[in-house]
């Protein structure tokens, strides 16, 4: 089926009977399935569960309730069970991880969840010291585990790992080739023992190990690095190594500007804190992601849902040093299932000393990720609201066009539309077209075309020239300037338009 958008912007420049028209059009070639499809959402959780110390080898009381409550926080209006659970401070896969899988399957149905069979190693293999290995549990209905491996070895003369970093490769069950992604699960050494400078150096070494391993992955790999990093702030070398620009760069979605002056154990960063559940004071647990994930620039890969990363059970309504288990804590008031906010808060206080950190991601095209940011679950299934040609804000621009130009489909306005102009080049004048494009929109094609009669349109390197492409200060968009290579003096009429298409 082929759809065609309306002429949404038109401007005329008249010079001695010559005029130029900028026409922004969109053509769609969609199957019925594509028109009704929405991006698949994945909920990723990292959780230090403290099941390796003080006599605990199996999950602590309340842990299952916490995991079920995570699945009762709505995404676009609908509850969404966790898809990937990265664990720190387990005793072993048989003793700790298997009971978690069983509990989730009891709740969601037999065979829904599984665990990687890989057993990461630890320094000294002594669970009583809190050195329990990292592990992962995943939803088999949404994810397929492709590979599991250890990265580096426990602490030695040149290795800062106390717990071996585990690397897992997944592909969404409904994902096409190219949607594979890697997850690194880390538990860096804490400074709690008092050897602060030494352990900070170990954390920096482990960060280097992770970055070097990412650099060895296939080019443009989609990567998450999650876990308990035990960082004091962004001032630490480990944080700065992980987020440094260049190959393997990771971003912290809660500090994407890479402000390296932050010390987190203060009220200024209250909403970031994840430890402890009974005396909130540290930001130990983070989800880092590759720039393509954060920016949504991977054509078919994993895309971060903006604003979704949070310490579960902490929205800033608990004072520094206080327990999340108090009625004034409103962080879990939006639960939509059988578990009450009070029950979830109580479970957080007993399930572990940490709060889990939760983030949502979409799989599909960048356009799917963009739709998920602006439309609810019900709206995503209604093409009259979220479809390519739909115009929910009534400004005459369809959703696909709003996406391509980096605009907000919920805010009516004409600011940001392409602009036609006339520029002097040498001794003559030529039509120009200036438009904004969304950097993440790698799944649409922008094509400048020219015509002398509004009937036959042509393009090509010998017909239209791109003069400049400039990144804008917002970090999301670029400004593109093109010109018609035919001088206005050589034609009685000349027109230029921008064509936006997607498969």
Residue, then its C-alpha position, 0 to 999 in steps of 0.5 A: x500500500x502506498x500513502x501520500x502526505x499532504x503539502x504541509x508547507x509552501x513558500x513562494x519566492x517570485x523574481x521576474x516571473x520565477x518562483x520557488x516552492x518548498x514542498x515537504x512530502x512523505x510517501x509510505x510503503x507499509x504492510x498492514x502488519x507494519x502499520x499496526x506494529x509497535x516497538x518491543x519493550x525490554x525491561x532491564x534490571x540490575x540488582x545486588x541481592x546480598x544473598x552471599x553473606x550473613x548466612x544467606x545463600x538463597x534469596x532473602x525474604x521479600x526478593x520475589x515480591x520486589x521482582x514481581x512489583x517491578x513487573x507491575x510498573x506500567x510501560x505506556x499504560x500496561x504492566x511489563x514483567x522484567x526481561x533481563x535481571x542482572x544479579x550481584x552477590x549471589x552465592x552460586x547458580x544452584x543455590x541462589x539463581x535457580x530459586x529466583x528462576x523457580x519463583x518467577x516461573x511460579x508467578x508468570x508460568x512454567x518455562x517463562x524464565x531461565x538463567x545463563x548456565x555460566x558460573x562467574x568466578x570470584x576472588x578466593x571463592x569464599x561467599x562468606x566475605x561478600x564476594x559472590x559471583x555475578x549472574x543473569x536471569x532472562x525472560x525466554x519469551x522475549x530474549x534468546x541467550x546467544x553466549x555467556x563468557x567471563x571477562x578477565x579473572x578474579x584479582x591478580x597482580x594486574x587485574x582489579x576484579x574481585x568478582x569476575x565481570x560476566x558478559x552475555x549476548x542476547x537477541x530479542x525473540x522477535x528481533x531481526x538480525x542486527x538486534x543482538x546486544x551485549x550485557x556486562x554485569x559487574x560488581x566492583x570492589x567497595x571502599x567500605x573496608x577502609x582501603x579507599x585509595x587501593x580499592x578505587x584503583x581496583x575499580x579503575x582497573x576493572x573499568x579498563x578491562x570492560x572498555x578493552x573487551x568492548x573494543x574487541x566486539x564487532x564494530x558498532x555493537x549495542x552494549x549495556x554495562x550494569x551492576x554494582x559499581x561502588x562508585x563515590x561519584x563521577x569524579x572517580x577514574x573508573x567512571x571517567x574511563x567507562x564514559x570517555x569518548x572514543x571506542x567503547x564509550x558508555x553513557x550514564x543516562x542520569x548524567x549523559x553530559x559527563x559531568x565529572x564533578x559529582x559526588x553522589x552521597x548528598x541530598x542533591x542527588x537523592x533520586x539517584x541513590x540505590x543503597x541502602x534500602x533502609x538508610x538511603x545514601x549511596x549511588x552504587x548501582x548503575x546502568x551504562x549504555x553505548x551511545x547508540x543505545x542512548x541516542x537511538x541511532x542504531x538502525x535496528x538495535x536497542x534504544x533507551x526509553x528516555x527518562x525510564x532509568x530509576x532506582x526502584x522505590x526511590x523518587x526523591x520522597x525519602x530523605x537522605x539516610x532514611x528507609x524507603x519503607x515509609x508511607x510518605x514514599x510515593x515512588x511505587x504508588x503507580x503499581x497496577x497489579x496485585x502487589x500494593x505499594x506498602x507491600x512493595x516498600x516492605x519487601x525492598x527493606x528485607x529483600x536486599x540492602x540495595x534497591x534494584x535499578x530499572x530501565x526500559x529499552x525498545x527494540x526495532x527502528x529508531x522511529x519505533x523508539x520515538x513513538x514509544x516516547x510520545x504515545x501510550x500503549x493504547x495510542x501505539x495500537x491506534x494508527x489514527x493517533x500514532x500512525x505515520x500520517x496521523x496528526x495528534x497535535x493538529x498542526x498539519x504535520x504527520x507523525x513521520x514528518x514530525x519525527x524526521x524533522x526532530x519535532x514534537x508530535x504533541x506540540x502544535x507549531x510550524x517552527x522547525x519546518x524547511x525553509x526555501x531561499x535564494x543564494x548567490x553562487x558566483x555570478x548567479x543565483x540558485x534555490x536553496x533549501x534548509x531543513x532540520x533532520x533528527x540524527x537518530x532517524x537513520x530509518x528514513x531517507x531525506x531527498x531534495x528534489x527539483x523541478x521546472x514544472x511541478x510534474x517531473x522531479x529529479x535529483x542526484x549529485x549533478x542536480x542537487x548539492x549538499x552545501x553543509x550538514x551542521x550538528x546543532x547544540x541540542x545534540x539531537x538534530x542537524x541543520x542541512x543546507x542544499x542547493x539546486x545546481x541549475x541557476x535561476x537565470x537558466x530556467x523560467x520556473x524552478x521548484x525545490x522540495x524535500x521528500x521524506x520516505x521510509x520502507 
